[in-house]
């Protein structure tokens, strides 16, 4: 169902458009990925929320544990994320 702005009701709802899967990773559902004409704007809106910043933090933690990023890079990015969360 769409609202007056031609956006689906789920627009920007992180848990609907980028939910956690059973494997512990987030993934866009096929309905969104293949059939939604506003999927890019929707995901950007969802990731622009406080919850979206927390998802970015999840990604940083996984990167740190796997050795993809080092301590200082992780610290710097987390600092930026916390500022982002505080400003919202």
C-alpha positions as CSV (number, residue, x, y, z in Angstrom):
1,X,0.0,0.0,0.0
2,X,1.3,3.5,-0.9
3,X,0.9,6.8,0.8
4,X,0.2,10.2,-0.8
5,X,3.9,10.7,-1.7
6,X,3.9,7.5,-3.8
7,X,6.1,5.8,-1.2
8,X,5.1,2.4,0.2
9,X,4.2,2.4,3.9
10,X,7.4,0.5,4.7
11,X,9.5,3.3,3.2
12,X,12.5,3.9,5.4
13,X,11.5,1.3,8.0
14,X,14.9,-0.4,8.6
15,X,13.4,-3.7,10.0
16,X,11.2,-4.1,7.0
17,X,13.6,-3.1,4.2
18,X,16.9,-4.4,5.7
19,X,16.0,-7.0,8.3
20,X,18.4,-9.3,10.2
21,X,18.5,-12.8,8.7
22,X,18.8,-16.1,10.5
23,X,22.5,-16.0,9.6
24,X,23.0,-12.9,11.7
25,X,23.5,-10.6,8.6
26,X,21.1,-8.0,7.2
27,X,19.7,-8.5,3.8
28,X,17.1,-6.7,1.7
29,X,14.1,-8.9,1.0
30,X,13.5,-9.9,-2.6
31,X,10.2,-8.0,-2.8
32,X,12.1,-4.8,-2.0
33,X,15.2,-5.6,-4.1
34,X,13.5,-6.6,-7.3
35,X,10.1,-5.0,-7.2
36,X,10.3,-1.7,-5.4
37,X,10.8,1.4,-7.6
38,X,12.0,3.5,-4.7
39,X,14.3,0.9,-3.1
40,X,17.5,3.1,-3.2
41,X,15.9,6.1,-1.6
42,X,14.1,3.9,0.9
43,X,17.3,2.2,2.0
44,X,19.1,5.5,2.2
45,X,16.3,6.9,4.4
46,X,16.4,3.8,6.6
47,X,20.2,4.0,7.0
48,X,19.9,7.7,7.7
49,X,18.1,7.0,11.0
50,X,19.6,6.3,14.5
51,X,18.9,2.6,13.9
52,X,20.8,2.9,10.6
53,X,23.8,4.3,12.4
54,X,23.6,1.2,14.7
55,X,23.7,-1.0,11.6
56,X,26.8,0.8,10.5
57,X,28.3,0.1,14.0
58,X,27.4,-3.6,13.6
59,X,29.3,-3.7,10.3
60,X,32.3,-2.0,11.9
61,X,32.3,-4.6,14.7
62,X,32.3,-7.5,12.1
63,X,35.1,-5.8,10.2
64,X,37.2,-5.4,13.3
65,X,36.6,-9.1,14.4
66,X,37.6,-10.3,11.0
67,X,40.7,-8.2,10.8
68,X,39.5,-6.1,7.8
69,X,39.9,-2.8,9.7
70,X,42.4,-1.9,12.4
71,X,41.8,-0.6,15.9
72,X,42.4,3.1,15.0
73,X,40.2,3.0,11.9
74,X,37.4,1.3,13.9
75,X,37.8,3.9,16.8
76,X,37.6,6.8,14.3
77,X,34.5,5.5,12.5
78,X,32.8,4.7,15.8
79,X,33.4,8.2,17.0
80,X,31.8,9.6,13.8
81,X,28.8,7.2,14.2
82,X,28.3,8.3,17.8
83,X,28.3,11.9,16.7
84,X,25.8,11.1,14.0
85,X,23.5,9.3,16.5
86,X,23.8,12.1,19.0
87,X,22.8,14.7,16.3
88,X,19.6,12.8,15.2
